[in-house]
């Protein structure tokens, strides 16, 4: 029978190695394949208004 260590949660996870960044950023290519108009449903708008309504009111308020 194998014993489970209960203290493993306290150890930080091992970091994964990341791919190195290219040295010359001028050789990067950015591709935009989104359509000109992106459809948004009424339900999606309602979600944004519910979660970010106060922020939108503050950002777009005419009173400063």
Protein Blocks (a to p, Z undefined) as FASTA:
>chain_A
ZZddfklmmpccdddddddddfblmlpccddfbdfbacddfklmmmmmmmmmmmmmmmmp
cbZZ
